[in-house]
Structures are given as structure tokens and as C-alpha cells.
Amino acid sequence: MKRWLVVSAFSALVALSTLVGASAQGVTQSFTYQGYLRQGGAPLNNPSQSMRFRIFATATDTTVLWDSGALTVNVSNGLFTVQLNPPASIWTGADRYLEIQVGSTTLTPRVLIRATPYANTATQLNMFQSGTNNADRMVITHSPAFPNWGLQYQDVGDKFNFVAGSASIMTVDMSMGRVGIGTSTPAHALDVSGDVRWSGVLQGGSVPWARITGAPSFLGGSGTANRIALFTAANTLGDSVIFQSGSNIGIGTTNPTYPLEVSGGMLVNSSTGHLRIGFPSSANQWFFATDGGGANLQLWENAANAIRMYFRAGGNVGIGTTSPIAPLSFASTTGNKISLWGSNASAHYGFGIQANLLQIYTDWNGADIAFGYGSSASFTETMRVKGNGNVGIGTNAPAAKLHVNGTARVNVLEITGADFAEKFPTTDEVQPGMVVEIDPDNPGNLRLARGAYNKRVAGIVAGANGLSKGIVLGNLEGSENHSPIAISGRVWVYADATEHAIVPGDFLTTAERPGYAMKATDLQQAQGAILGKAMTRLEKGQTGFVLVLVNLQ
């Protein structure tokens, strides 16, 4: 049987538990090194792990006494064995330190080597091979001056003995799985010969009966039947406030009707523990209850008895209030009320209250609020409020403040814009306020109006001079970026009054200047080319904006 000394070293990459063995049969320059490697908490498996071993004079010295060079080591289930062959010249009788490198990582701290090949004179550490010719050996001794104090291995019986002056004070019998204190022949898992002093509580076990051998021992005192005993003095027993009646235990009462009944207050106080109530393996449930009808249940905080949650007898629950008026009520204060998701008080999903305002909010302006039916995993959306303020009904990607995918019906529709427009594709580049005509070369398209009294006139590009558009039609797929052309209502138009001044009430038609309007002075020629009536003035010789009431004729 081979015995080893166990040494531990750690690094950021791996944890290494090493077992060093050196023969005690004579001086030799080589020794076997065995160890156990873990990586990421698991045993390492690598049949060709690169390792390197160096020997130094001290734990921090930078001068290498010996370097093994890179070795390829077989590591199986974390275990490895290498034969190290440093020269005999480095063993001078002083301590040496072994440095281990795994791959590119050097483990720290270095391993102290006391059982070196010259250890015939180093009585503090003795390693040996068991066998028929080996007597009991000291594995570790106190010092050369005290050779019979330390740890001894007994080959017969497979025991470790802790000896003091050649006398065994504690024995570990590995063949029987027993420990003896004060005896070298333990007959039980723990066999103590002598006095025992116990401080603390026996955890994870029980001692229903104890048999004391040797001199009589006893505790004095008296008590009442069914009272749990209490040490009233160092060696005296008396009554406690705990009473046992059958299988029921009472604290402060001698007539418990439940397995545990407490008469008085109870404090459960722990910074790390928990009070757990429930049936972990049963369909039945524990419950909190009040004894009398009409009684309320309260959850308090701190010694001031601040009520944090209030369960009213009728079933209503109050959080921060003792007068819940609904199945769930909150304190009458402003601020956050319910947080559905998120750990940041200033950014989360939930509900809040401000003065005359119910708030529904998300954690940032890129998050949306959706309404629908079903469940979270199987949800049919009917309406969405985007983080940017757009509202979609029948669509989850509203492109406007109100985007309805479907039919909308209203009794009265009030629009703040001033015209009625429709989107058309244009072959020319146009700007708001310009007059456009039907493009004869591109069916369905419009272009800048060309020539006076043009009967192909189609309308005016809406949105000029800061006047908002009203109703816009034709927002079909592919037409989103087309220009809205006003065909009715009020718009500003580019006008040319070079020859004739324009006054309110004048009919306007197309001008020679492309995209401009002018006063229609020849009403017979203007038939079919009239844009509408001017609503503002433009003096003769000027060009600029004129407000026009569009009415194509």
C-alpha cells in the first residue's frame, strides 16, 4: 500500500491537488510527482497536456535551480504522474520549492519540498512503501528532538496513530471506519475514553438514549410531569415553559390542541434564514387564518408596527392602506403603483398615478403597449401604442399618429388642415405651392403646368407657406413618398402678377412660367383651365404666394 503527502496549490486557470512521494530507502536524485487537475471545476482529461516543472531555492526566488523543460503528460480524470530527474547537486539539505506550469499558466504558490531525495536526515517528513519488511513508520514527526511525537502509520490494521511520547492519543482505523480518542482500539464509529465536553447543538442526527459506563453520573433537579426540562443552574434541571401533551407541544400553555401552539407573541429573527410554511410534497396547502369572524390579518414591519399589507375580513387586500375598497387597493399616494417587469425604479413596465392621471408606461421610448386578447404566449393584438406616440388599430406598425388598417366610422370628423389632397406620382421635381398638370406622356403621372390657360391643369402641391394639409388620399403601397396634390380647399400657390395684379375674387389659371398661376383675364379662354379664386392680393409686377380657394373648372 502506497501512502502520499497531500499538498494543494491554486491558480486562476486550474486548481491542483498534488501528492508527492519520495522513497525513504536511500539518496536518489529523482522522484515521482502525482497530482490532480481541475479546469472550470471539472477534472481535466488530456492525453497530451503540456506541463513544465522548475525547482527554486525559495518561494519567490527568480533563479531556476532546475528546469524539466516542456513535458507531454497524460491527464486522465484529473490524475497525472510524472518522473522528475533533477541533478543530485541541487539537494544541499535546504528546502526547495517546486513550480508547476500547466500550458501557459504558472500555478501559485510554489510547492514546498521537504521530503527531498536527501531526506534520510530530514525526520520531519518520512515517506515509505509498505511491505512485509516495513515496521510501523512515523509519517510526520514534531522535530528531530522529539522523534516520538507526530503522526504514525501502522501497516497492520491499516491505522493512523497520533502519538505523543510514543503513546497513541488518537487513532483512525481506516479498515473499520472508526475513530478512537484516548484509545487505540476503537469499538465504535467514535470511541472516546475520557471526559467529553459538548458545546453547541447536535445537527442532522439524534440520540434517543444514552448509556453511561464507568462511574455513576447524574444531574439533579425536579420538575412537573410533561414539562420539557430546563437547566435552572449549571447542573440542575427544572421546568421550562414548553409543555408536551401527547403529540402536541405547547409554549406558554399546558393545553395545546395543535402539534405546536404558542400562547403569546413570536419573533422569527434571522439575517440569513427563512420562515417557510407549506406541504412540499402534498396537494394540500397551509394557510394563514384569524380565529374570530370579522378579524383582519396584517403584515407589519419593524418595531413601530408599520402596517405594509392588510387583509380585510371581507377579502379585500390593501398595500400601504388599511382601508382597501376593492379586491386589491393601494395607498392614496402618487408615484409608481405596480411594476410588471424591470429592476430600475426609473425604467420599468408598470402602472403609476399622478394628479388626475392614470399612467401606463414602459422602460424606454422604443417599447410599445399592445392591447388584444388571448394569453401572453398566444396573443392576438388589436391595438398598439408605439413608444413614439403613434397609435395603430389593426396594425402593429403605425406610420402616423393614428393609423387604422380597416374601416373607420365617425359621426363628425374635424381636421385642422385646410385642403383635400391626393397623392400622385410626378415626373418633374415639384415643391409645395406649385401648379401641376396631367402628364400626357406618362399616364397616371403629373408634371409642372406649362403655358397659360392650360386645360390639363390638375391642382396645386399642398403644404406651402406653413399651411397644413387636411385630408390626404391615395396613400397606397408604393405611393408613400409621392406629393399630395390639393384638388379642393385652401392652399398657397406660386403666382405671377408681372402683367396683371391679383386681388381677392379673381379667377386664377396657369401662367407661362412653369408651375405658376396668374389672373385669368380672358374668361372664355379660361374655361376648363381655372384653378380657383384668389383670397389674397399680389401687386402688379410681383411674384409670390397667393392664398387660393381651389375649385377646378
N, C-alpha and C positions, 0 to 999 in steps of 0.2 A: 504494500500500500504506500502511495506517494503522498507526502504532506507538503503543502506550499505556504508561503507567507503571502498574504493578500495586501496589495498596495493599490491606491486609487489616484488617478490624475484626470484632469478635465481640460477641455478647450472649447472654443466656440463652435467647432465643427463636430467633434465626437466626444463621447465620454468613454474613458478607458479604465477598465479594472484589470490590474496586472497581477500575475502570480509569478514570483521569482523563485527559482530553485537552484541551489549550488551544492554540489557534492561535498560532504564533510570527510571524505576518505583520503584527502591529500591535496597539496597545492597543484592547481592547474590554471592555465591561462584562459580557458573557455568556460562558458556557462550557458545553460538553456534559459530562454525567456519566453514565458507564455502569457497571453493576455486575452482580453475580451473587448471587442469594439462595438460601439453603437453609433449609428448615424441617423439623425432625425428621430431618436427614441427607439429605433428598431435595430436588432442585431444585423451587423454588416455581413454580406455574402459577396466575396470577390476572390476568385481563384488566383488572380494576379495583381494583388494590391501592392502598390509601390510604397515601401517604407524605408526609413533610414534611422540608424541608431548612432549617437555620439556620446562620449564619456568626457565629463569635465571634472575639475578638482573641487569646484564649489557650485552652489545653486545658481549663481549669477555670473560666473567666470565666462569670458569670451574665448579663452584659449582651449582649443579642442585637443584632448589627450589622445583620443582615438576616434576614427570615423569609419563606420561599416561600409559607407558608400550606399548607393541605391540598391535595395534588395526587392525581389519579387516574392511576396508572401501569400500563401493560400489562407484566406479567411473564410471559415465555414461556420454559419450560425453565430458569428461574432468571435469565435475562438481562433487563435493562431498560435504557432510555436516557431521560434527561430533559435538557431545555434549561433551565439556571438563568440568571436575568437579574438579578443584584444590581446596585444602582446603582454608578456609577463612583466615587462618593465614598468607598466603603469600602476601595478599593485605595490605600493610602498608602505602599506599599513594605515594610510589615511583614508578617510571617507571619500567615496566617489559618487558622482551624480550622472544618471543616465537620462539623456534627452531623446525623445521619440518624435519622429516626423512621419505623418501619415499623408501621403500625396504631397501637396504643397503646404500643408498646415503643420506647424510645430506645436506640440501639446505642452501645456504648462500646468503645474510646475514640474521641474525635473524630479526624477525618482531617486531617492537616496539609496545607495547600495552599501549596506554594512556587511552582508554575507558574501564577501568577495572571495576569490579563489585562495587568498592567503588567510582565510578565516579560522585556521586552526588555533590562532591565539585570540580571536575575537569571540569571547564567551558570551557576549550579549545576544548573539543570534546564532542558532545552530540549526541547520537543515540536514535531513538524513533520509536514507532509504530504509524502509522496514524490511525485515527478513529474519530468518531463524538465528542469525548470528548477532542481531542487534538487541542490546538491552534497552530498558526504558531510557529515553533521552530527554534532556532539557531542550525545549524548543526556544524559549526566551528566558534569559536569566537577568536578575536585577543588575548585577555588575560582577566583575571578576572577584571582588572582595566578598560577595555573597552568592556563591555558586549554587546554593540550595534554596534560593528564593526566586520564584518565577513560574513559568508555565512548562509542565512536563507532559509528554505524550507516553501513554502506557500501551504498548503494542498488544499485549494480551488483554482482551476485553474491549479493546478499541475505546480508550478513555483519555480525556484530557484532565489533568490534575493541576489546580492552582496550589502551589506549595509555599510554605513559609517555614524555614529552618528544617527542611525535609519532611514536614508534616503537611498532609493534604487538608486545606481549609475549604475547598470546593471542588467537586468532581462533576464532569459532564460525561455521562455514559452514553456514547453515540449508538452503541449496539442495541440498547434497551430504550433509548429515548427518555432518559431520566437525568435529573439534576439533584445532586446532593450538596447541602451546605452543612458543614460540621461532620459529615460522614462521607467515606469513600465508597460505600456500598449502598447507594440509594435504592430503596424498595418501591418507591412511588415516583410519579412524574416530577414532583417536587418533594424532597425529603429533607426536613430541617431538624438537626439535632442541636437544641438550644432555644433560647428565648426569641420570640418574634414580635416585632413592633409594627403594627399596621397603621398607616396614615392615609386616609382617603377612602374612596368607595370602590368596592369590587364591581367592575364593569363587565358586562357580557357573560355573566355566569351566576351561579347560586350555590350556597352551602346550606342545605336544609337542616343538617345535623352535623355536629362536630363532636369527635371523641378525643378526649384529652388523656394521654398516657403519662405515667410518671407520678409526680407529687400531685395531690389534690389541688384544684384551682377553682375559685368561685367568685361571684360578685354578690354583694349584699344589697338589701333593699326590700321594699314591699310595694304592693300596688293593688289596683282594683281589677277584677275579672274583666276580660275583653278590652282593657285599655292597652294600647301599644306602649311598650316600656320606653322610658326616657332616663338618660344619665342625669340625675339630680346633683351628683358630685362626681369626683374622679372615678370612684369605684363603687358607686351606689346607684341603684335603679329605683325609679318611681313612675308615677303616672304621667302620660303626655295628654294632649288634647285630642289625640286620634283614637277613635273607638271602632272596634270591629264587631259587627252584628251579623253572624252568618257569613255570607259572601259580600256584604255591604260594608263600606268604610265611611265613617263619619268624622269630620273635622269640626269641632265645636258643638257637636250634637251626639247624644247617646242613642238616638233612634233613627239611623239612616235608612231611608227607603229606596235608595238608588245605589248602584255599585260605588259611586263616590258622591257624597253630599257634604257641602260646605255651608256652615251657618256663620255668615259674616262676609266681609269683603275678601277679594282675592286679587293679588297682584302678580302678573306674569311679567318679569323684567329681565331682559337679556339683550345685549347688543348684537349677538350673533345667532341666537336660537329662534325658533318659531313655535307658535301655538297652532297645532294642526288638529282639525276636527273632521271626521268623516269615516266612512267604511271603504277602505281601499280595494276590497275585493267583493263587494256586495252591491246589489241593486238598490238596497235601502239607503236612505240619506239621513245624516244628522240635521238638526235644525236648532235655531235659537227660538226661544219662546218666553213669553211672560205668563206668570201663574194666573193672574186675575183678568177678567174681561175688561176691556177698555183701557188696559195699561199700554204704555208706549215703550218702544225699545230704542235706546240711544247709544251712539258710539261717541266716546269722549276723547279728548286729547289733553295731556299734561295735567298738572296738579290743580290748575284753575278750573278743571271740569268744563273746558270749552267744547260745546257740542258741535261735532263735524257732520254727523249723519243722524237723521231722526226718522224712525219707522213708526208712523202713526197707527193707532189701533185699527182704523178703517182700511188700512192697506196702502195709503199714500206714503211716499218716501220723500224726505226733504234733505237736500245737501246744502248746508250753510243756513238752513232755516228750520225752525221748529213748528212752522205752520204751513205744511205742504197742502196746496189746494188742488193738486192733480196727482195722478199716479207717480209722477216724478216732478218735483219742484226745486228751483234753485233760489239762492239768496237774491233779494231785490237790490242788486248792485250791478253796475255796468262793467264791461270787460268781457273776456273770454268765458264761455259757459261750458261748451262741450268740445273736446279735442278728439277727432276721429283718427288722426294719424299725424306723426311728426313729434320730435322731441324738443323743438325750439319754440319757446313761448311766443316769439315774434314771427314765426313762419311755420304754419301747420294748417291742416284741414279741419274745419270745425264751424261752430256757431258762436256768435257773440251778441252782446246787447250794448247799444249806446242810446242816448236820449231819443225817444220816439223812433227807434231804428232797430230792426232785426237784421243781423249780418250773417251771411253765409260766405265763407271765404276759403281760399286755397293758399298754398305756401308761396306762390310766386305768380307773376303776371303771365307766365306761359302755360299755366294749368287751367283747366276748364271745369265747369259744373254742368252735369248732364242730368236730365230728367227722363224717366222711362218706366218700364215695368219688367217683371221677372226677378232675377236674382243677380248678385254681383258676377257670378260665373256665367250666367245665361241671361244677358241683359238686352232688352230691346229699347233703343233710345228713341225718344220722341221730340226732345228739345235740348239744345245745348247753349250755354252762355260761355263764350270764349273769354279768356283772360284779358283780351284787348277790348272787351265790351261788346263785340258783335254777338247777335242772337240769331241762332238758326233753328227753324222749325221744319222738320223733315230733312234736315241736312246737318252733318256734324262739322262742316267746314264753311260757315257763313262768311261771305265776302263783303258784307255790308252790315251796318248797324242792325238791320232786320232783314234776314234772308229767309224767304218762305219757299220751300220746294213743294208746290201743290197749289191749291185754290185758296185764296183769302177772301173773306166776305166781311164788309164793314157797312154800317149804316151811313156814316158820314166820314169822309176822308179829307182831312185838312193837310195841305202841303205848303211849306214855306217857300218853295221855289216858285218861279214866275212863268215858266213856259211848259209846253208839251212837245217833247222831242222824241226822235227815234234814231237809233244808231245805224249808220250806213258806212260801208267801205268807201274810201276816196282814193282816186288815182293821183291827185295832187296833194302836196303838203298844205294843210289848212290850219287856221288859227281861229279861236273863238271870236265871233263878230263878223266873219267873212261870209259873203253870199256865195252859194253853191248852186250848180245846175246839174241836170241829168247828163251823164257822160254818154254821148251817142256811140262811142267806140268800145265801151266796156259795159255791157248790160248789167244792171243792178248796182252800178257804182255811180258816185257823184264826183264832180270836179269843181274848181273855181269857175264862177259865172264869167262869161266872156261876151262883151258887146252890150250896147244899150238896147233896152226893150227886148230882152232875151226871153222867149216864151218857154224855154226849158228850165226856167228858174224853179228850184225845189225848196229853198229855205235858207236859214241862217245858222251858222255854227253857234250853238248855245254856250253860255257861261262867260261872256265877255264883260269887262269892266266891273267885275265883282258881283254880278247878279247871278244868284244860284239857279241851277237847273231845277225844274219841277218834276214832272213825270218823264221818265226815260223808258222807251220801249226798245225792243229788238236786242236785248242783252243775251243773244243766243250764243251757243258754244262756238268759239272762234271769232265772235264779234265783241269780246270784252273790251278790247282796246280801240274800237272804232269810234269816230267822233259822233256826238249826239247832235242831230240837226233839228232845230226848232221849226215846227210846222204850224204852231199856234202859240198865242200868248205873247208876253213882253220879253224882248231881248234887246241888247245893244248891237248896233250894226255899224260897220265901217261905211261912212258916207262921203261923197264928193260933191261939194257945193261950189265948185270952181266957176260955173256959169250961172247957176240959179241958187238963191238962198232957200233953205228948208225951214218951214215953220210948222208948228203943230197942226195936224189935219191934212197935210199934203200926202198924196199917194206917192209911194216910193217904188222904183223899179230898178233894174240892173243898170250900171254905168259902163262907160267904155273901159274904165280902169278895172282890170280883173279882180273879182271878189268884192267890189264896192257897190253901194246903192246910190241913187240920185233921185231928184224930184222928177215925177212923171209930168211933163208939160204937154205932151200930146196924148190925151186920154184915149183917143181912138186907137193909136198905135200901141198903147199900154195894155189893151185888153189881152188877158192871158199872160201878162208879164208883171203884174202888180204883186209886190211883196206884202204890203200892208200900209198902215197910216203912221206918219211921224207923230211922236208925242213930245219931242223936244226940238229946240231951234239950233240951226247951224248957219252962221252968216255966210254971205256970198264970198267966194274966193278962198274958203277954208275947206280942209278935210278933217274928219274926226268922227267921234262916236255920236250917233243919234239913237234915242230910245224909240223903238218901233213896236206897234201892236201888229203882230204877224197875222195876216189874213190873205192867203194866196188866192189871186183871181186871174 
